[in-house]
Amino acid sequence: MSKLRFDNARYQILDRQGAFQDAQIAEKMFTSQNNGPGTLTAQAFIQELQTPVNEKVSAGKPSFVDFLGSLGSVLLQFLPF
């Protein structure tokens, strides 16, 4: 998994091209090691990097259920356990 950590570091410093190249190498490495979870993670990271930077992701509209969940989590902090 150290290869993916390096990819993420490049991604964090906005080196998307370098992160993409590293992710492709990581995918090949995980595939050659028959590491299914590693391969899937690398593929997901590659897909993330292929998404245009300016594309907005819809967070959805909050609902009453979301509000109740948030309220419940706040109230649970005050209960003695």
C-alpha positions as CSV (number, residue, x, y, z in Angstrom):
1,M,0.0,0.0,0.0
2,S,3.0,2.3,0.2
3,K,2.7,3.1,-3.5
4,L,-0.9,4.4,-3.0
5,R,0.3,6.6,-0.1
6,F,2.8,8.1,-2.5
7,D,0.1,8.6,-5.1
8,N,-2.1,10.4,-2.5
9,A,0.9,12.6,-1.5
10,R,1.2,13.8,-5.1
11,Y,-2.5,14.3,-5.3
12,Q,-2.4,16.4,-2.2
13,I,0.2,18.7,-3.7
14,L,-2.0,18.9,-6.8
15,D,0.4,16.9,-9.0
16,R,-2.5,15.1,-10.7
17,Q,-0.4,13.9,-13.7
18,G,2.2,12.4,-11.4
19,A,-0.4,10.9,-9.2
20,F,-2.1,9.4,-12.3
21,Q,1.2,7.8,-13.5
22,D,1.9,6.4,-10.0
23,A,-1.6,5.0,-9.7
24,Q,-1.2,3.2,-13.0
25,I,2.0,1.7,-11.8
26,A,0.3,0.7,-8.5
27,E,-2.5,-0.9,-10.4
28,K,-0.1,-3.0,-12.4
29,M,1.9,-3.9,-9.3
30,F,-1.3,-5.0,-7.3
31,T,-2.6,-6.9,-10.3
32,S,0.7,-8.8,-10.7
33,Q,0.5,-9.7,-6.9
34,N,-3.1,-10.9,-7.3
35,N,-4.0,-8.2,-4.6
36,G,-7.7,-7.7,-5.4
37,P,-8.4,-5.0,-2.8
38,G,-5.2,-3.1,-3.8
39,T,-6.1,-3.3,-7.5
40,L,-9.6,-2.0,-6.9
41,T,-8.3,0.9,-4.8
42,A,-5.8,1.8,-7.4
43,Q,-8.6,1.7,-10.1
44,A,-10.9,3.9,-8.0
45,F,-8.0,6.4,-7.5
46,I,-7.4,6.4,-11.3
47,Q,-11.1,7.0,-11.9
48,E,-11.0,9.9,-9.4
49,L,-8.0,11.4,-11.2
50,Q,-9.8,11.2,-14.5
51,T,-12.7,13.2,-13.2
52,P,-12.4,16.8,-14.4
53,V,-11.1,19.1,-11.6
54,N,-13.9,21.7,-12.1
55,E,-16.7,19.2,-12.2
56,K,-19.0,19.8,-9.3
57,V,-20.2,16.9,-7.2
58,S,-23.8,17.1,-6.0
59,A,-24.0,16.7,-2.3
60,G,-27.7,16.3,-2.5
61,K,-30.4,18.1,-0.6
62,P,-30.6,17.6,3.2
63,S,-33.7,15.9,4.4
64,F,-35.6,15.8,7.7
65,V,-34.0,12.4,8.4
66,D,-30.5,13.9,8.0
67,F,-31.6,16.6,10.5
68,L,-32.8,14.0,13.0
69,G,-29.6,12.0,12.6
70,S,-27.5,15.1,13.3
71,L,-29.6,16.1,16.2
72,G,-29.5,12.6,17.7
73,S,-25.7,12.5,17.5
74,V,-25.4,15.8,19.3
75,L,-27.8,14.7,22.0
76,L,-25.9,11.4,22.5
77,Q,-22.8,13.4,23.5
78,F,-24.7,14.6,26.6
79,L,-25.8,11.2,27.9
80,P,-23.6,9.6,30.6
81,F,-22.2,6.2,29.6
